[in-house]
Amino acid sequence: MSKREPFDKYRYYRLAVQSPEADVHFFRDRYRELNGGLEPQTLREDFCATFSLCCEWVKLGRDYRAIGVDLDTEPLAYGTKHYLSQMTVAQQARVTTHQTDVLKAAAKADIICAVNFSYFYFKTRVTMKKYLTRCLKTLPRGGILILDCFGGSKCYEANEEETEDEELGYSYFWDQDNFDPITSHARFHIHFKRKGEAKRMNVFTYDWRLWSIAEMSDLLQEVGFNKPKIYWEGTDEEGEGNGIFSPVTQGEECEAWICYIIAQK
Ligand SMILES: C[S@@+](CC[C@H](N)C(=O)[O-])C[C@H]1O[C@@H](n2cnc3c(N)ncnc32)[C@H](O)[C@@H]1O
């Protein structure tokens, strides 16, 4: 990668934390599994930012439609310029974006996803219930809501983790600034450093509440979803997450874990 190429924060974000090509297959498989092999058609990507999942979803076939919802025009415009424009006219026609609050999202879909922990923006039970109720109302019977979640002892203290990509010549830093045990509020930053350049600080910042799986499971059932299924990430030989998620009924105590919470209407 050329040093002179201008720094593109969404490009590095995608390289470092997203895998939409694999995610859409995982989402479709979970829907089929929970619906006796029935095919989903419409995906709503809440907190979609650059709506990369929407773009990958419609590539699965001509019956696949996607709706992205985000408040911010900047990432929506980026997705239109960099992802949507690369697709066929027919694929483009099956993607819609709405610049609005997910609490007001009205678009119906077979699958709603809120990933990369974006629903952590909601800090109270009242708001979280409002969001989950909104999702429930816009799903048909059998429809599923997919949330990811993370935790582990490392999340209860300030720490910074570097992940280096030697091949592309950059490092990604996940920086937890603080954690308040009373409110479970925590602030996170993403920094990047390209080889030979200064570290770019606070490229993205998130003020979140760290919700537990148990809290989310209770809230989902309180608003009317079936008991959610939990898909836990496996580990590789070095004990790092391997990106493979399997259904579990019991978690594993560890420093850092990631899972999917999947709730059906
Ligand atoms: C962590 S980023 C998006 C991550 C993306 N879902 C992914 O998979 O990487 C969070 C996004 O949520 C959006 N957002 C925050 N609160 C929102 C709300 N209430 N309604 C809609 N979008 C919201 C922000 O504008 C931002 O683009």
The ligand as an SDF file (V2000), in Angstrom:
LIG
                    3D

 27 29  0  0  0  0  0  0  0  0999 V2000
  -20.0980    1.5510   15.1960 C   0  0  0  0  0  0  0  0  0  0  0  0
  -20.7660    2.4670   13.8420 S   0  0  0  0  0  0  0  0  0  0  0  0
  -21.4710    1.3190   12.7370 C   0  0  0  0  0  0  0  0  0  0  0  0
  -20.9930    0.0140   12.6730 C   0  0  0  0  0  0  0  0  0  0  0  0
  -21.5450   -0.8480   11.5950 C   0  0  0  0  0  0  0  0  0  0  0  0
  -22.8790   -1.3320   11.9650 N   0  0  0  0  0  0  0  0  0  0  0  0
  -20.5850   -1.9870   11.4400 C   0  0  0  0  0  0  0  0  0  0  0  0
  -21.0160   -3.1290   11.3470 O   0  0  0  0  0  0  0  0  0  0  0  0
  -19.4010   -1.7710   11.4200 O   0  0  0  0  0  0  0  0  0  0  0  0
  -22.2230    3.1010   14.5510 C   0  0  0  0  0  0  0  0  0  0  0  0
  -23.1630    3.8360   13.6110 C   0  0  0  0  0  0  0  0  0  0  0  0
  -24.4050    4.0060   14.3050 O   0  0  0  0  0  0  0  0  0  0  0  0
  -24.9740    5.2360   13.9040 C   0  0  0  0  0  0  0  0  0  0  0  0
  -25.9850    5.5850   14.9220 N   0  0  0  0  0  0  0  0  0  0  0  0
  -25.7970    5.8830   16.2330 C   0  0  0  0  0  0  0  0  0  0  0  0
  -26.9680    6.0560   16.8670 N   0  0  0  0  0  0  0  0  0  0  0  0
  -27.9360    5.8490   15.9280 C   0  0  0  0  0  0  0  0  0  0  0  0
  -29.3500    5.8640   15.9640 C   0  0  0  0  0  0  0  0  0  0  0  0
  -30.0110    6.1230   17.1010 N   0  0  0  0  0  0  0  0  0  0  0  0
  -30.0270    5.6090   14.8230 N   0  0  0  0  0  0  0  0  0  0  0  0
  -29.3600    5.3530   13.6660 C   0  0  0  0  0  0  0  0  0  0  0  0
  -28.0120    5.3010   13.5740 N   0  0  0  0  0  0  0  0  0  0  0  0
  -27.3130    5.5500   14.6830 C   0  0  0  0  0  0  0  0  0  0  0  0
  -23.7990    6.1770   13.7760 C   0  0  0  0  0  0  0  0  0  0  0  0
  -24.1120    7.2510   12.9130 O   0  0  0  0  0  0  0  0  0  0  0  0
  -22.7260    5.2320   13.2020 C   0  0  0  0  0  0  0  0  0  0  0  0
  -22.6660    5.3200   11.8040 O   0  0  0  0  0  0  0  0  0  0  0  0
  1  2  1  0
  2  3  1  0
  2 10  1  0
  3  4  1  0
  4  5  1  0
  5  6  1  0
  5  7  1  0
  7  8  2  0
  7  9  1  0
 10 11  1  0
 11 12  1  0
 11 26  1  0
 12 13  1  0
 13 14  1  0
 13 24  1  0
 14 15  1  0
 14 23  1  0
 15 16  2  0
 16 17  1  0
 17 18  1  0
 17 23  2  0
 18 19  1  0
 18 20  2  0
 20 21  1  0
 21 22  2  0
 22 23  1  0
 24 25  1  0
 24 26  1  0
 26 27  1  0
M  CHG  2   2   1   9  -1
M  END
$$$$
